[in-house]
Amino acid sequence: MSLLFEEIDSQASPLGEISLRRRRIPALGDRDIYEVKLGDEFLMSSMFVEAEEALSTLGLAAVQGEDLRVVVGGLGLGYTAVAALKDQRISELLVIEALETVIGWHKDELVPLGKILNADARSRYVHGSFFDLATAMETGFDPDSAEKKFDAILLDIDHSPTEYLNESNAGFYTTENLARMAEQLKPQGVFAMWSQNLPEESFEALLSTVFATVKSHVVSFYNPFLSGESTNSVYVCTKEA
């Protein structure tokens, strides 16, 4: 192991080899950077978390009421889930993750935010496909309560509405399946989704076939590799009353 690089874990998964790495880049200061790779593709890095956190803050800002039940689709390095838990109105947070390896990294606290998620009694990991649970009305997101309705669903899995982590995810982005997911939201519930790209008009139009309001937010953050700004986007949709 080099002082500047360590592969913490690498395991086979249904999507291919997935690995967790930790590195330091001297030019960026004295801090550990955690990365997840799927095969040769970089999935996420703790260097760029502003948009993942904004998914929670922007999505939950649109939610009314108290005693909130929230679903996070995609665990990743935990930034969306931990940002959500900062909202004291949340009484229950389900984090849906298809890869058991990623849940294990958090349970074993191999990633920094695992300790926070494990210590918060409001948070619970659910091993399963977000897309299957979103559209399976007989079961829903909570394996312990098929009838449960949620105040917000926060999704960060695919790279964008047209660039998929797994091609099988493409079928989710239809009026029919988005409407099935929306059935698990309470009236005026919120669906929010992250994308690595700027807002796409075609996806906004699709969301408008299901939700009463659709707003897109551009999230800017400093990218040291570009010596300038990068952007992601967050879609925030509200169900009719």
N, C-alpha and C positions, 0 to 999 in steps of 0.2 A: 504494500500500500504506500503510495506517495503521500507526502504531507498535503499536496494540493489536490489529490483526487482519491476517492474511494468508491468502489462499487459495493454498496451495502447489501443488496440482495438481487438475485435474478432467478426467475422461475418461468416455467411454461404456463401459458394461459390459452383459453379458447381462441384468442385473437393473435397469438404468437408469443414470443419471448418478451417478458416485461421485466424491466430492471429499474432499481432505485439507486441513484448515485449521489454522492456529495462531493463538491469541489470548492476550491477557493481560487479566485482570480485576483492576484495581488493588486492590479490596477484599480480594482473596485473596493478595496479595503479589507479589513479583517473580519470577514463574515462567511459563514457556510452557506452555500447555494445548493439546494436540493433539486434534483432533476428526475423525471420519469421518462423512460424511453420504451417504446413498443417496437421491437425489432430495431431497425435503424432510424426510426422516426421519433423525434422529440415530441412528447405529449404535453409536458408542462415543466415549468421552472419556478422556483420561489423568487426569482429575480423580477418576475412580471406578475403581480397579483392584484393590481389596482382594479382591473375590470372584473375579476372574480369576486372581489369584495363589493364592488359597485352593483353586481347582480343582486346581492342581498340588500344593500342599503336602498337602492332604487326600487326594487321589487317590494320590499316591506314598507317603504314610505307610502306606497299606494294602497296599503291594506288598512281598513278601518277596524276598530274594535280592540278588545283585549282577549286574553286567554287564547292565543293564536296557536293553531296546529299548522305546521309547515312541512313541506317535502322539499328536500334538495336532491336533485337527480345528478349523480356523479360526485364521488368523494374527492378524487384527485389528491392534492396535498392538504386538503381540509380548509382552504381559505374561505370559500363561500359559506360553509357550514359554521365556522367560528365567527365570521362576520354576522351571520344571522343570529347567533346566540347572544350577541351584544344587545339585541332588542329584548328588553325585559318583558315585553308583552307575550313572548313566546312561552307556551306551556309544554309544547311537545314538538320535537324536530326529528323527522325520519330522514336518514341519509341513505339513498338507494344506490348501491354499487354492484355492478355485474361481476367484477373480478374479486374473488375471495382473497387473492394475494394483497390487493390494495387495502382491504379491510384489515387484514392481518398486520400490515405495516403500522396502521394506526393503533390497533389493539395492543401491539407489542411496543408501541411508542418509538419506532424506528424513525419516524418523522416528527418534527417538533410539535405540531399541533395535535398529535394524537393524545398527548397528556391532557390538553384542554377538553377535547371531545369526550374522553373517557371519564373525566371528573365531573362533567355536567349531567345531572340526572335527567335533564330534559331531552337529551340526545340519545338516539338509538340507531345503530347500523342495521340495514336490511339488505341481505345478499340476494340480488335478483336483477333482472333486466328492467330498467326504467320503462322502456318502450313496451315491453310485454305487460307490465303491471299497469301502465297508463291506460291501456286499451282493453284490459281484461276486467269487465264490469263485475264478474262473479267473485273476484277476489279483491281487487283494488290494491292500493299501495301498502296497506297495513295488513300483514299476515294474521294479526290477532283480531282484526275488526274489519270485515269486508264492507260494512255499511258506512264507515267513517268518512266524513267530508272534511276538506281542508280549506284554510284561509288563503294559502299561497303555495304555489309550486314553482320552484326555482331550478332551471335546467341548464347544466353546463357539461355537455358530453361531446357532441359533434363540433367540428371546427366552425361550421356555419350551417344555415338551412339547406345549403346545396353541396357541402363538402363534409363527408361523413367519416366518422371513426371506423364504422363498419357499414358496408353497402346495404346490409339488411335494415339499417335504420331509416333508409329513405322513405319507406312506406308510412312512417309516422307523420310525415309532413303533408297531410291531406286534410280537407275539411272534416271528413268522417272521423278520422282518428284523433284529431285535435278536439273535436266535439266530444268524443268518448272520454278523453282525459278531463275535459272541462266539467263533465258530469261529477267528477270527484271533488270539485270546488264548491264551496258554499256560494249563495248569491252574493254578488259583488266581490267574489274571490279574485285573486290575481295570479296570472301566469307570467313569469318573466324568464327570458332566455338570453344567454350570452352568445356572441358571435365574434370571430376574429376579424370579420370584415365590416365595412361601413354598412349602414342599413340598406336593405334591398327592398325596393318598392313592390316587387312581386310577392315577397314574403309578407310584407305589411298588408297587402291586399288579401292574401290567404288568411292571415290572422283575423282580419275584419269580417270574414265569413262566419266566425265563431264567437268573437268577443265584441262587447259593446264599445269599448275604447281600445285603441292601439297607439302607443307612443314609443318612439325610438330615441335612444340616448347615445351619443358618441362619447366614449371615455378615452381621454388622452393621458399618456404617461410617458415619462422619460425613458428612452432606450439608449443605454450607454454604447451599444454596439453601432448605433447609427449617429451617435452624438446629437440626437434630436428626438422629436416626439414620434411615438407610434400611437395608433388608435385601434380600439375594439368598439363593439356596440352592445347595447342591452335593449331588448324589446320588452316593454311592460304592457300587459293587456289586462283589462278588467272585465269580468263577467257581468252580465246584466243582473239587475236586482231581482 
